[in-house]
Amino acid sequence: MSQNNTPSPLRIPQISIQDKSKLSKLQQEFNQKTTLIDQLKQDLAAKRESMNLAQKRIEKELRPIIKQQLEKRVELAKLLDEAYALPIFSFREKEKLAALIENITFDLIVNYERRDMVELHDRYAEFTYAERIAYIKEDEEDLDKTIVDDVPDADNTFEDLDEFERIQAQLDREMEKREQEKQNRQKGRKTKAQLAKEAQAKAELNNISKASRRVYTELAKLLHPDKERDETMRAWKEEAMKRVTQAYHQDDFFELLRLQLEFMQEQGQALDQLPDERLEYYVKILTEQVDELKTELQEFISGPNAGFFTRFCGTPKQMDQKFKSAKEDLSHELEQLKHNLRSLQDPQIIRVLLK
């Protein structure tokens, strides 16, 4: 390896020969898997970057408007609180006014952590905020207990049957038990072929792990910085070794192969020299990595953050449009709040609202 030049940029691990038609089926599958993984990784990286950018844009572009809205809702709750003491409202109107104040303050406390609204909420609510939270937790615990209690107990169900039904149920239960025992015995009587197949599968998993460790070990030897005299190259090797170690611990076999390719080419070696047995293990690992990456991508469609991604993320053009629409909606709501606050200075308008 040259000490004067750092290695070339990382590329997709591909097996290449002059006549591509002569690639074996296994070599072609290897190339397909690595190409697909590279595409999936780029797609994942783009989606993650989009999520990060969206979160930053929310803080910068939307959060200031949301904060203004919150302050106006607080003003609204206080305005209604002041209006409640006025003598023009009937008993029924005051009930509605109290319910309105309770709903506004509860939303501010629960969804926006405005703990300063707790006192105002408790002044008008039948149950204090602390009591409501306690009731919610108690209901959740009762629901969990009900789910467990609803599971029928085989012994207790017999108590509700007459004598004949009780005997019949007991016989059915014993028959099910014998059938289960029979199935368990059959599971224990595995044929030599089944045992051999399981042993082979276990050996393959072990070999896959060995293949991953083999690549890591080879790269660790190539990148060992202690014997490197060139300071620039030593620093590069130390950084590259960090990437190799990170890829190994993250089970990112694709990245290990990509780094290995870089150094194999520096040494005049090529991936087409890999024996089929070793290449087959590589394909197995790459197939698993394809499935994992596809699962990660699916999370953006059906995972817990799918709603956020749909609402705010996408291509730069899509994001610009989504944020423009979100800002317009929030600004419109803010102006409506301001208008309502001005109008509700008149107690008669409040009476109209309550009706």
C-alpha positions as CSV (number, residue, x, y, z in Angstrom):
1,M,0.0,0.0,0.0
2,S,1.3,3.4,-0.9
3,Q,2.3,5.6,2.0
4,N,2.0,8.8,-0.1
5,N,-1.6,8.5,-1.1
6,T,-4.7,7.7,1.0
7,P,-7.0,5.0,-0.5
8,S,-9.6,5.9,-3.0
9,P,-13.2,6.7,-1.9
10,L,-15.4,3.8,-0.8
11,R,-17.5,2.1,-3.5
12,I,-20.1,-0.6,-3.8
13,P,-18.5,-4.1,-3.4
14,Q,-18.9,-5.7,-6.8
15,I,-17.4,-8.7,-8.5
16,S,-16.2,-7.6,-11.9
17,I,-14.4,-9.4,-14.8
18,Q,-14.0,-8.2,-18.4
19,D,-16.8,-10.5,-19.7
20,K,-19.7,-9.9,-17.3
21,S,-21.7,-12.8,-19.0
22,K,-19.2,-15.2,-17.4
23,L,-20.1,-14.3,-13.9
24,S,-21.4,-17.3,-12.0
25,K,-25.0,-17.2,-10.7
26,L,-23.6,-16.8,-7.2
27,Q,-21.4,-13.9,-8.2
28,Q,-24.3,-12.2,-10.0
29,E,-26.4,-12.6,-6.8
30,F,-23.6,-11.1,-4.7
31,N,-23.6,-8.0,-7.0
32,Q,-27.4,-7.7,-6.9
33,K,-27.4,-7.9,-3.1
34,T,-24.7,-5.3,-2.7
35,T,-26.3,-2.9,-5.2
36,L,-29.7,-3.3,-3.5
37,I,-28.2,-2.7,-0.1
38,D,-26.4,0.5,-1.3
39,Q,-29.8,1.8,-2.7
40,L,-31.6,0.9,0.5
41,K,-28.9,2.6,2.6
42,Q,-29.2,5.7,0.5
43,D,-32.9,5.7,0.8
44,L,-32.7,5.3,4.6
45,A,-30.1,8.0,4.9
46,A,-32.3,10.4,2.9
47,K,-35.3,9.7,5.1
48,R,-33.4,10.1,8.3
49,E,-31.9,13.4,7.0
50,S,-35.4,14.5,6.1
51,M,-36.7,13.7,9.6
52,N,-33.8,15.6,11.2
53,L,-34.3,18.6,8.8
54,A,-38.1,18.6,9.5
55,Q,-37.5,18.7,13.3
56,K,-35.1,21.6,12.9
57,R,-37.6,23.4,10.6
58,I,-40.4,22.8,13.1
59,E,-38.4,24.5,15.9
60,K,-37.4,27.4,13.6
61,E,-40.5,28.0,11.5
62,L,-43.5,26.5,13.3
63,R,-42.7,26.6,17.0
64,P,-42.8,30.4,17.3
65,I,-46.3,30.4,15.9
66,I,-47.4,27.6,18.2
67,K,-46.0,29.5,21.2
68,Q,-48.0,32.6,20.2
69,Q,-51.1,30.4,19.9
70,L,-50.5,28.9,23.4
71,E,-50.3,32.4,24.9
72,K,-53.5,33.4,23.2
73,R,-55.2,30.3,24.6
74,V,-54.0,31.2,28.1
75,E,-55.3,34.7,27.6
76,L,-58.7,33.2,26.5
77,A,-58.9,31.0,29.6
78,K,-58.1,34.0,31.8
79,L,-60.6,36.2,29.9
80,L,-63.4,33.6,30.5
81,D,-62.4,33.4,34.1
82,E,-62.9,37.1,34.6
83,A,-66.2,37.0,32.7
84,Y,-67.5,34.2,35.0
85,A,-67.8,36.6,37.9
86,L,-70.1,39.0,36.0
87,P,-73.7,39.0,37.1
88,I,-75.1,39.0,33.5
89,F,-74.7,35.2,33.2
90,S,-77.4,32.8,34.3
91,F,-76.7,29.6,36.3
92,R,-76.9,27.5,33.1
93,E,-74.5,29.8,31.2
94,K,-72.0,29.7,34.1
95,E,-72.1,25.9,33.9
96,K,-71.2,26.1,30.3
97,L,-68.5,28.7,30.9
98,A,-66.9,26.6,33.6
99,A,-66.9,23.5,31.3
100,L,-65.3,25.6,28.6
101,I,-62.6,26.9,30.9
102,E,-62.0,23.4,32.2
103,N,-61.5,22.0,28.7
104,I,-59.2,24.8,27.6
105,T,-56.9,24.5,30.7
106,F,-56.9,20.7,30.7
107,D,-55.7,20.7,27.1
108,L,-53.0,23.3,27.9
109,I,-51.7,21.2,30.8
110,V,-51.8,17.8,29.2
111,N,-50.7,18.6,25.7
112,Y,-48.5,21.6,26.2
113,E,-47.2,21.1,29.8
114,R,-48.6,24.4,31.0
115,R,-48.6,23.6,34.7
116,D,-49.4,27.2,35.5
117,M,-53.0,26.4,34.4
118,V,-53.6,23.7,37.0
119,E,-54.9,26.2,39.6
120,L,-57.4,27.7,37.1
121,H,-58.5,24.3,35.9
122,D,-59.1,23.0,39.5
123,R,-61.2,26.1,40.2
124,Y,-63.8,25.1,37.7
125,A,-63.5,21.3,37.3
126,E,-65.6,18.8,39.3
127,F,-62.4,16.8,39.8
128,T,-59.0,18.4,40.2
129,Y,-56.2,17.7,37.7
130,A,-54.4,15.4,40.1
131,E,-57.7,13.5,40.7
132,R,-58.3,13.1,36.9
133,I,-54.8,11.8,36.3
134,A,-55.2,9.3,39.2
135,Y,-58.6,8.1,37.8
136,I,-57.0,7.6,34.4
137,K,-54.2,5.5,35.8
138,E,-56.7,3.6,38.0
139,D,-58.9,2.9,34.9
140,E,-55.9,1.6,33.0
141,E,-54.9,-0.7,35.8
142,D,-58.5,-2.0,36.1
143,L,-58.6,-2.6,32.4
144,D,-55.4,-4.6,32.6
145,K,-56.8,-6.6,35.5
146,T,-60.0,-7.2,33.6
147,I,-58.2,-8.6,30.6
148,V,-56.3,-11.0,32.9
149,D,-59.4,-12.0,34.8
150,D,-61.4,-12.6,31.7
151,V,-59.2,-15.5,30.7
152,P,-61.2,-18.5,31.6
153,D,-59.9,-20.9,34.3
154,A,-60.5,-24.5,33.1
155,D,-61.0,-25.7,36.7
156,N,-63.4,-23.0,37.7
157,T,-65.6,-23.2,34.6
158,F,-66.7,-26.7,35.7
159,E,-68.4,-25.3,38.7
160,D,-71.1,-23.7,36.5
161,L,-72.0,-27.0,34.8
162,D,-74.4,-29.8,35.8
163,E,-73.0,-33.2,36.7
164,F,-73.1,-34.7,33.2
165,E,-71.6,-31.6,31.5
166,R,-68.9,-31.6,34.2
167,I,-67.9,-35.2,33.5
168,Q,-68.0,-34.6,29.7
169,A,-65.8,-31.5,30.0
170,Q,-63.3,-33.4,32.1
171,L,-63.1,-36.2,29.6
172,D,-62.5,-33.6,26.8
173,R,-59.8,-32.0,28.8
174,E,-58.0,-35.4,29.4
175,M,-58.3,-36.2,25.7
176,E,-56.6,-32.9,24.8
177,K,-53.9,-33.5,27.4
178,R,-53.1,-37.0,25.9
179,E,-53.1,-35.5,22.4
180,Q,-50.6,-32.8,23.5
181,E,-48.4,-35.4,25.2
182,K,-48.5,-37.5,22.0
183,Q,-47.4,-34.5,19.9
184,N,-44.6,-33.8,22.4
185,R,-43.3,-37.3,22.1
186,Q,-43.4,-37.1,18.4
187,K,-41.4,-33.9,18.5
188,G,-38.8,-35.8,20.6
189,R,-38.5,-38.5,18.0
190,K,-36.6,-36.7,15.4
191,T,-35.2,-38.6,12.4
192,K,-31.6,-38.7,11.6
193,A,-32.3,-36.6,8.6
194,Q,-34.0,-33.9,10.7
195,L,-31.2,-33.9,13.2
196,A,-28.6,-33.7,10.4
197,K,-30.5,-30.8,8.9
198,E,-30.6,-28.9,12.2
199,A,-26.9,-29.5,12.7
200,Q,-26.2,-28.2,9.2
201,A,-28.3,-25.1,9.9
202,K,-26.4,-24.5,13.1
203,A,-23.1,-25.0,11.4
204,E,-24.1,-22.5,8.7
205,L,-25.0,-19.9,11.2
206,N,-21.7,-20.4,12.9
207,N,-19.9,-20.2,9.6
208,I,-21.7,-16.9,8.7
209,S,-20.5,-15.5,12.0
210,K,-17.0,-16.7,11.2
211,A,-17.2,-15.1,7.8
212,S,-18.1,-11.7,9.4
213,R,-15.3,-12.1,11.9
214,R,-12.9,-13.1,9.2
215,V,-13.4,-9.9,7.2
216,Y,-13.1,-7.8,10.4
217,T,-9.9,-9.6,11.4
218,E,-8.3,-9.2,7.9
219,L,-9.2,-5.5,7.9
220,A,-7.9,-5.0,11.5
221,K,-4.5,-6.4,10.4
222,L,-4.4,-4.2,7.3
223,L,-5.3,-1.1,9.3
224,H,-3.1,-1.7,12.3
225,P,-1.5,1.8,12.8
226,D,1.4,0.8,15.1
227,K,3.8,-0.1,12.3
228,E,2.8,2.8,10.1
229,R,5.6,5.5,10.0
230,D,3.8,8.0,7.9
231,E,1.8,10.3,10.3
232,T,-0.9,11.2,7.8
233,M,-1.4,7.5,6.9
234,R,-1.4,6.5,10.6
235,A,-4.1,9.0,11.4
236,W,-6.2,7.8,8.4
237,K,-5.8,4.2,9.5
238,E,-6.9,5.0,13.0
239,E,-10.0,6.7,11.7
240,A,-10.7,3.8,9.2
241,M,-10.3,1.3,12.0
242,K,-13.0,3.1,14.0
243,R,-15.3,2.7,11.0
244,V,-14.5,-1.0,10.6
245,T,-15.1,-1.6,14.4
246,Q,-18.4,0.3,14.3
247,A,-19.6,-1.6,11.2
248,Y,-18.7,-4.9,12.9
249,H,-20.5,-4.1,16.1
250,Q,-23.5,-2.9,14.2
251,D,-23.6,-6.1,12.1
252,D,-23.2,-4.0,9.0
253,F,-21.5,-6.6,6.9
254,F,-22.0,-4.5,3.7
255,E,-19.7,-1.8,5.1
256,L,-17.1,-4.4,6.1
257,L,-17.1,-5.7,2.6
258,R,-16.9,-2.2,1.2
259,L,-13.8,-1.5,3.3
260,Q,-12.3,-4.8,2.4
261,L,-12.8,-4.2,-1.3
262,E,-10.9,-0.9,-1.0
263,F,-7.8,-2.6,0.5
264,M,-8.0,-5.7,-1.7
265,Q,-7.8,-3.5,-4.7
266,E,-4.9,-1.6,-3.2
267,Q,-3.1,-4.9,-2.9
268,G,-3.9,-6.0,-6.4
269,Q,-6.5,-8.5,-5.3
270,A,-10.1,-8.9,-6.6
271,L,-13.4,-10.2,-5.3
272,D,-13.7,-12.7,-8.2
273,Q,-10.9,-14.7,-6.5
274,L,-13.2,-15.5,-3.6
275,P,-14.1,-19.3,-3.4
276,D,-17.8,-20.2,-3.9
277,E,-18.1,-21.5,-0.3
278,R,-17.0,-18.2,1.2
279,L,-19.0,-16.2,-1.3
280,E,-22.1,-18.2,-0.5
281,Y,-21.8,-17.2,3.2
282,Y,-21.4,-13.6,2.2
283,V,-24.6,-13.7,0.2
284,K,-26.5,-15.2,3.2
285,I,-25.3,-12.3,5.4
286,L,-26.2,-9.7,2.7
287,T,-29.6,-11.3,2.3
288,E,-30.3,-10.8,6.1
289,Q,-29.1,-7.3,5.9
290,V,-31.4,-6.5,2.9
291,D,-34.4,-7.8,5.1
292,E,-33.3,-5.6,8.0
293,L,-33.0,-2.5,5.9
294,K,-36.4,-3.1,4.3
295,T,-37.9,-3.5,7.8
296,E,-36.3,-0.1,8.8
297,L,-37.8,1.5,5.7
298,Q,-41.2,0.1,6.4
299,E,-41.1,1.9,9.8
300,F,-41.4,5.2,7.9
301,I,-44.7,4.0,6.5
302,S,-46.3,2.2,9.4
303,G,-44.1,2.8,12.4
304,P,-44.7,5.2,15.3
305,N,-43.2,8.2,13.4
306,A,-45.1,7.5,10.2
307,G,-47.6,10.3,10.8
308,F,-44.8,12.8,11.4
309,F,-42.9,11.7,8.3
310,T,-46.0,11.9,6.1
311,R,-47.0,15.3,7.4
312,F,-43.6,17.1,7.3
313,C,-41.0,15.0,5.4
314,G,-40.1,14.2,1.8
315,T,-38.1,15.7,-1.0
316,P,-36.9,19.3,-0.5
317,K,-39.7,20.5,-2.8
318,Q,-42.3,18.4,-0.9
319,M,-41.1,19.7,2.4
320,D,-41.2,23.3,1.3
321,Q,-44.8,22.8,0.3
322,K,-45.8,21.0,3.5
323,F,-44.2,23.6,5.7
324,K,-45.8,26.4,3.7
325,S,-49.2,24.8,4.2
326,A,-48.5,24.1,7.9
327,K,-47.4,27.8,8.5
328,E,-50.5,29.1,6.7
329,D,-52.8,26.9,8.8
330,L,-51.1,27.8,12.1
331,S,-51.1,31.5,11.2
332,H,-54.8,31.4,10.2
333,E,-55.6,29.7,13.6
334,L,-53.5,32.4,15.4
335,E,-55.4,35.2,13.7
336,Q,-58.7,33.6,14.5
337,L,-57.6,33.4,18.2
338,K,-56.7,37.0,18.2
339,H,-60.0,37.9,16.6
340,N,-61.9,35.8,19.2
341,L,-60.1,37.5,22.0
342,R,-61.0,40.9,20.7
343,S,-64.6,39.9,20.2
344,L,-65.0,38.2,23.6
345,Q,-64.1,41.4,25.4
346,D,-67.8,42.0,25.1
347,P,-69.7,39.8,27.6
348,Q,-72.7,39.7,25.3
349,I,-70.6,38.0,22.6
350,I,-69.6,35.4,25.2
351,R,-73.3,34.7,25.9
352,V,-73.8,34.2,22.1
353,L,-70.9,31.8,22.1
354,L,-72.3,29.8,25.0
355,K,-75.7,29.4,23.2
